[in-house]
Amino acid sequence: MENKVSPKYLYDALTSHDILRSFDLIRTFKAEVKSGFVDVDLAQQYFDSLIIAYKEPKLSISSFSTICHLIKLVRIKKPVLLSSLHSILIPFLLQRLKESRTSLRSASMKALVTIWEAAPREFENDLKTIGLKSRDPLIRRRLLEMIEEISKNSPGF
C-alpha cells in the first residue's frame, strides 16, 4: 500500500523543525490513518516519528491524536503488531495520564485499553513493571482509576 506520507518523509519533516510543514504532514497522515490507507507494517516507524513530534508543544495535540488513531487502525488491521509495539507505546501513554486536560487523559486511557485488548500479556506485564511501580503517584492513581472504570463497565474483562 502506497502512503502519501512515508515514515521517512514524516520523520525528516518532524526533525527539520519546520512547524508548519510538520503540522500539515501530521494532518495529512492523520487523514490517511482515519481512512485506513496506511501500511500498518510500518507502524513502529510512524509511532517513533509521532512521539518525537509530541515533544514540540505546537505539534503535541495533533501528534497525540494521530498516535491514538493509528493504535486503533493497527488493532483493526493487524492486532498482533501491538504485541511488539507495547514497549514504546505503553510508557508514552502512561505519561499522558498526567495531563491536566481530561480529553487527553481519556484518549490515553482508550488507547491503553485498545492495546490491552490486543496484547493482554504484554500490557499486564508493563502495567505491573512500569505503571504500578512508577515513582509518580499521579500516574499510579490514574492507572488504578482506569482499571476500576474498566472493571465496572466491562464484566469479565
QUIPE-V710523 format. One record per residue. N is the residue number from 1. RES is the residue in one letter. SS is DSSP state (alpha for helix, beta for strand, coil for the rest). PHI is phi in radians with two decimals (* if undefined). OMEGA is omega in degrees with one decimal (NA if undefined). Layout:
n = {N/N}
res = {RES/RES}
ss = {SS/SS}
phi = {PHI/PHI}
omega = {OMEGA/OMEGA}
This chain:
n = {1/2/3/4/5/6/7/8/9/10/11/12/13/14/15/16/17/18/19/20/21/22/23/24/25/26/27/28/29/30/31/32/33/34/35/36/37/38/39/40/41/42/43/44/45/46/47/48/49/50/51/52/53/54/55/56/57/58/59/60/61/62/63/64/65/66/67/68/69/70/71/72/73/74/75/76/77/78/79/80/81/82/83/84/85/86/87/88/89/90/91/92/93/94/95/96/97/98/99/100/101/102/103/104/105/106/107/108/109/110/111/112/113/114/115/116/117/118/119/120/121/122/123/124/125/126/127/128/129/130/131/132/133/134/135/136/137/138/139/140/141/142/143/144/145/146/147/148/149/150/151/152/153/154/155/156/157}
res = {M/E/N/K/V/S/P/K/Y/L/Y/D/A/L/T/S/H/D/I/L/R/S/F/D/L/I/R/T/F/K/A/E/V/K/S/G/F/V/D/V/D/L/A/Q/Q/Y/F/D/S/L/I/I/A/Y/K/E/P/K/L/S/I/S/S/F/S/T/I/C/H/L/I/K/L/V/R/I/K/K/P/V/L/L/S/S/L/H/S/I/L/I/P/F/L/L/Q/R/L/K/E/S/R/T/S/L/R/S/A/S/M/K/A/L/V/T/I/W/E/A/A/P/R/E/F/E/N/D/L/K/T/I/G/L/K/S/R/D/P/L/I/R/R/R/L/L/E/M/I/E/E/I/S/K/N/S/P/G/F}
ss = {coil/coil/coil/coil/coil/coil/alpha/alpha/alpha/alpha/alpha/alpha/alpha/alpha/alpha/coil/coil/coil/alpha/alpha/alpha/alpha/alpha/alpha/alpha/alpha/alpha/alpha/alpha/alpha/alpha/alpha/alpha/alpha/alpha/coil/coil/coil/coil/alpha/alpha/alpha/alpha/alpha/alpha/alpha/alpha/alpha/alpha/alpha/alpha/alpha/alpha/alpha/coil/coil/coil/coil/coil/alpha/alpha/alpha/alpha/alpha/alpha/alpha/alpha/alpha/alpha/alpha/alpha/alpha/alpha/alpha/alpha/alpha/alpha/alpha/coil/coil/alpha/alpha/alpha/alpha/alpha/alpha/alpha/alpha/alpha/alpha/alpha/alpha/alpha/alpha/alpha/alpha/coil/coil/coil/coil/coil/alpha/alpha/alpha/alpha/alpha/alpha/alpha/alpha/alpha/alpha/alpha/alpha/alpha/alpha/alpha/alpha/alpha/coil/alpha/alpha/alpha/alpha/alpha/alpha/alpha/alpha/alpha/alpha/alpha/alpha/coil/coil/coil/coil/coil/alpha/alpha/alpha/alpha/alpha/alpha/alpha/alpha/alpha/alpha/alpha/alpha/alpha/alpha/alpha/alpha/alpha/coil/coil/coil/coil}
phi = {*/-1.65/-1.66/-1.20/-1.95/-1.39/-1.01/-1.17/-1.08/-1.12/-1.05/-1.05/-1.15/-1.21/-1.56/-1.41/1.18/-1.56/-1.10/-1.12/-1.10/-1.10/-1.08/-1.07/-1.19/-1.09/-1.08/-1.11/-1.12/-1.05/-1.10/-1.10/-1.09/-1.11/-1.50/1.44/-1.66/-2.30/-1.35/-1.18/-1.14/-1.72/-1.00/-1.04/-1.12/-1.15/-1.05/-0.99/-1.16/-1.20/-1.19/-1.08/-1.10/-1.03/-1.21/-1.55/-0.89/-1.29/-1.97/-1.08/-1.18/-1.18/-1.21/-1.11/-1.05/-1.16/-1.02/-1.09/-1.15/-1.18/-1.04/-1.08/-1.12/-1.08/-1.05/-1.33/-1.46/-2.72/-1.03/-1.07/-1.09/-1.14/-1.15/-1.61/-1.72/-1.00/-1.19/-1.70/-1.42/-1.12/-1.02/-1.08/-1.19/-1.09/-1.12/-1.24/-1.16/-1.50/-1.01/-1.37/-1.39/-1.01/-1.09/-1.23/-1.08/-1.11/-1.10/-1.12/-1.08/-1.10/-1.15/-1.09/-1.12/-1.05/-1.16/-1.02/-1.13/-1.51/-2.42/-1.06/-1.11/-1.13/-1.09/-1.12/-1.13/-1.13/-1.03/-1.27/-1.46/-1.89/-1.21/-1.34/-1.76/-1.05/-1.32/-1.57/-1.12/-1.18/-1.10/-1.04/-1.11/-1.16/-1.15/-1.13/-1.11/-1.11/-1.10/-1.10/-1.08/-1.10/-1.15/-1.27/-1.65/-2.29/-0.99/1.43/-1.31}
omega = {-178.5/177.2/172.4/-177.6/178.4/178.2/-179.4/178.8/178.0/179.8/-179.2/179.4/-176.3/178.6/178.2/-178.9/173.3/-171.3/-178.4/178.2/179.9/-179.9/178.6/-179.6/176.5/179.2/177.9/179.6/178.8/177.7/176.3/179.5/-178.2/177.5/-179.7/-176.4/-178.9/175.0/-174.8/174.9/177.7/-173.5/-177.6/179.3/177.3/179.4/179.4/-179.1/-178.1/176.0/174.0/-179.3/-178.7/-177.6/176.4/-175.5/-178.6/-179.2/-170.5/-177.0/-178.3/179.2/179.0/178.2/179.9/175.9/-179.2/177.8/179.8/175.8/178.6/-179.1/178.4/178.2/-179.2/-171.9/-175.3/-173.6/-179.6/178.7/-178.9/175.6/179.8/-178.3/-175.1/-174.5/175.3/-174.7/-174.2/176.8/178.5/-177.9/177.6/177.7/179.8/176.9/178.4/-177.1/178.6/-179.7/-179.0/-177.6/178.8/176.9/-179.6/178.8/177.9/178.9/179.0/178.8/177.1/178.6/177.7/177.5/-179.9/-179.9/-176.5/-175.3/-173.6/-177.4/-178.8/-179.2/-177.2/176.1/178.1/178.4/-179.3/-172.4/-178.0/-172.7/-174.9/176.1/179.5/176.3/-178.1/-177.9/179.2/177.6/-179.8/-178.7/-178.6/177.2/177.5/176.2/178.9/-180.0/178.4/179.3/179.1/-177.4/177.5/-172.3/-176.9/-179.6/179.2/-177.0/NA}
